[in-house]
Amino acid sequence: MAEEIDFQEQEERELYEHLRIEADKGQALLRLDKFLMNRVENTSRNRIQNAIEAESVFVNGKIVKASYKIKPFDVVTMVLPDPPRDTEVYPEDIPLDIIYEDDDVLIVNKQAGMVVHPGFNNYTGTLVNALTFHLNQLPTMPGNTGRPGLVHRIDKDTSGLLVIAKNEWAMTFMAKQFYDHSIHRKYVALAWGDIEESGTVTGYIGRNLRDRRVMDMFDSEEKGKWSVTHYNVLERLGYVTLIECQLETGRTHQIRTHMKSIGHALFGDEAYGGNRILKGTAFTKYKQFVNNCFELLPRQALHARSLGFVHPRTKEYMEFEVDIPADFAAVLEKWRGYSVTMGE
């Protein structure tokens, strides 16, 4: 039988809530450890099981085992002796590729593999930790605690441009531009398949009902947020296509979700199935070629290449652009070589 937690004893032991997840109304019965694996980013099953065995995980206020079956509306919490640090940012001397900086804004070219802001199980080594070291003080928007200076973000394994607000006025001004969708953002992506010349993908993006770590497309605003991505073909490379994507909205995993939804998952995108051979031949030589590309680029082939906005103080339009990084460029060259042999 599950053990009732004594909340007075919990307070005396100075336990702090680090995580709180409520199961959806459509939640199928699922083991607690598997449920948490689906819901918590950047963690391992071993770490989750250790937390459960240490009696740090509760369901509806009760200590349970890893085999407990989560059902609809169950509330899962994790409590630990130390206070959560996702609202406390520690400065770290991490090199930054700064493209531009003045008194109001800073433009940084984020490297692939760097998380943008601290969060559960991911408190150090982030862009915000680096920014906090580089700058004495950064503003924070209401409801955005723990993410100072940020008015937008890009995924951990996506490279490219981000604008950082250095004061409250700049943050408010830039946030309004993002809200109005007047920021100009263009990404370069390598996608599986032969894509039509141009197109627009629209729909409601929300959390996948089975795996909260990924996003999905829905048919109503009750399940997601409206999203728009325009894309153009830059280069056809046989079984993959290099495209440029312009965001009209900025939803989590927007380009990755949109391209998968039209049958063109991004090359190397593990979360959305692009790290498998989706197009091509059954020849061993081809399989080896693609696997070599995956080794060169062990992430989604997505780069935030250009960023344009109206400066908060001068009111002048500014635009910045950075080349694709070396790993992306190397894979492009390999596909260019392969596509030439296909045409012979």
Salt bridges, closest charged atoms under 4 A:
GLU4 OE2 - LYS62 NZ 3.86
GLU17 OE1 - ARG20 NH1 3.85
ASP24 OD2 - ARG39 NH2 3.52
ASP24 OD2 - ARG212 NH1 3.54
ASP33 OD2 - ARG31 NH2 2.96
ASP33 OD2 - ARG45 NH2 3.23
ASP74 OD1 - LYS71 NZ 3.30
GLU101 OE1 - HIS134 NE2 3.21
GLU101 OE2 - LYS166 NZ 2.84
ASP102 OD2 - HIS311 NE2 2.64
ASP104 OD1 - ARG313 NH2 2.61
ASP155 OD1 - HIS253 NE2 3.71
ASP155 OD2 - ARG256 NH1 2.96
ASP180 OD2 - LYS176 NZ 2.55
ASP194 OD1 - ARG236 NH1 2.38
GLU197 OE2 - ARG236 NH2 2.91
ASP211 OD1 - ARG213 NE 3.15
GLU235 OE2 - ARG336 NE 2.84
GLU244 OE2 - ARG305 NH2 3.08
GLU248 OE1 - HIS230 NE2 2.67
ASP269 OD1 - ARG256 NH2 2.77
ASP327 OD2 - ARG299 NE 2.95
GLU333 OE2 - ARG336 NH1 2.47
